[in-house]
């Protein structure tokens, strides 16, 4: 019950109007931090990537249960996270602890189709994957889905995927190598990591060994010349 004055609003109207009003308010009220940018300078950025929370908001509007008329979508902004809760559960025997394995579904196919025609969303069924990609690209912890008896809650945390003390010991390029591996989320050969990062092979190997010494990744192969050898996140 510690709401900031004037920060409890209701977004009504058509679905496009609701999304526009809510996204405008969220963007205005999202806490910001000073963080190291790719150009090597500290710049202000929101604690949660814009595309991550916007995708979560749109997904909630498209896939909520509109039969539960007494409830509504709630977006709560905290100092260290954003929570988006919508009425209705995941379909069937979906495991919310493994959201990337959730198959494409549309509880409201007509709404999804119209919003796709309006350019608000796409009928590709890859919304959850895009949320994960945006969070991982910023080195943040993975999104968390929590399912209750009547709703689904998405939690987007601003916490780093690695402890700050570990990040402080890693070179900037090593963090970039790690982010590339997290985005792919599968074992990768050295050549694949070189292609993903744009770094030279000796540089990539140096950072991979640094990450291995830190206990973040592991090398798997029969010998140094094994063509199937790969690096895997622990």
Secondary structure as the mmCIF struct_conf table of DSSP 4:
data_model
#
loop_
_struct_conf.conf_type_id
_struct_conf.id
_struct_conf.beg_label_comp_id
_struct_conf.beg_label_asym_id
_struct_conf.beg_label_seq_id
_struct_conf.end_label_comp_id
_struct_conf.end_label_asym_id
_struct_conf.end_label_seq_id
HELX_LH_PP_P HELX_LH_PP_P1 UNK A 3 UNK A 4
TURN_TY1_P TURN_TY1_P1 UNK A 5 UNK A 6
BEND BEND1 UNK A 13 UNK A 14
HELX_RH_AL_P HELX_RH_AL_P1 UNK A 15 UNK A 29
STRN STRN1 UNK A 32 UNK A 36
TURN_TY1_P TURN_TY1_P2 UNK A 38 UNK A 39
BEND BEND2 UNK A 40 UNK A 41
STRN STRN2 UNK A 42 UNK A 46
BEND BEND3 UNK A 47 UNK A 48
HELX_RH_AL_P HELX_RH_AL_P2 UNK A 50 UNK A 63
BEND BEND4 UNK A 64 UNK A 64
TURN_TY1_P TURN_TY1_P3 UNK A 66 UNK A 67
TURN_TY1_P TURN_TY1_P4 UNK A 69 UNK A 70
STRN STRN3 UNK A 74 UNK A 77
BEND BEND5 UNK A 79 UNK A 80
STRN STRN4 UNK A 81 UNK A 87
BEND BEND6 UNK A 88 UNK A 88
HELX_LH_PP_P HELX_LH_PP_P2 UNK A 89 UNK A 90
BEND BEND7 UNK A 91 UNK A 91
TURN_TY1_P TURN_TY1_P5 UNK A 92 UNK A 93
HELX_RH_3T_P HELX_RH_3T_P1 UNK A 96 UNK A 101
HELX_LH_PP_P HELX_LH_PP_P3 UNK A 102 UNK A 104
TURN_TY1_P TURN_TY1_P6 UNK A 107 UNK A 108
HELX_RH_AL_P HELX_RH_AL_P3 UNK A 109 UNK A 117
TURN_TY1_P TURN_TY1_P7 UNK A 118 UNK A 119
BEND BEND8 UNK A 120 UNK A 120
TURN_TY1_P TURN_TY1_P8 UNK A 123 UNK A 124
BEND BEND9 UNK A 125 UNK A 125
HELX_RH_AL_P HELX_RH_AL_P4 UNK A 127 UNK A 137
TURN_TY1_P TURN_TY1_P9 UNK A 138 UNK A 139
STRN STRN5 UNK A 140 UNK A 140
HELX_LH_PP_P HELX_LH_PP_P4 UNK A 141 UNK A 143
STRN STRN6 UNK A 144 UNK A 147
BEND BEND10 UNK A 149 UNK A 150
STRN STRN7 UNK A 151 UNK A 157
STRN STRN8 UNK A 160 UNK A 160
BEND BEND11 UNK A 161 UNK A 162
HELX_RH_AL_P HELX_RH_AL_P5 UNK A 164 UNK A 169
BEND BEND12 UNK A 170 UNK A 170
HELX_RH_AL_P HELX_RH_AL_P6 UNK A 172 UNK A 184
TURN_TY1_P TURN_TY1_P10 UNK A 185 UNK A 185
BEND BEND13 UNK A 186 UNK A 186
STRN STRN9 UNK A 188 UNK A 188
HELX_RH_AL_P HELX_RH_AL_P7 UNK A 190 UNK A 197
HELX_RH_AL_P HELX_RH_AL_P8 UNK A 201 UNK A 214
TURN_TY1_P TURN_TY1_P11 UNK A 215 UNK A 215
BEND BEND14 UNK A 216 UNK A 216
STRN STRN10 UNK A 217 UNK A 220
BEND BEND15 UNK A 222 UNK A 223
TURN_TY1_P TURN_TY1_P12 UNK A 224 UNK A 225
TURN_TY1_P TURN_TY1_P13 UNK A 227 UNK A 228
STRN STRN11 UNK A 230 UNK A 233
#
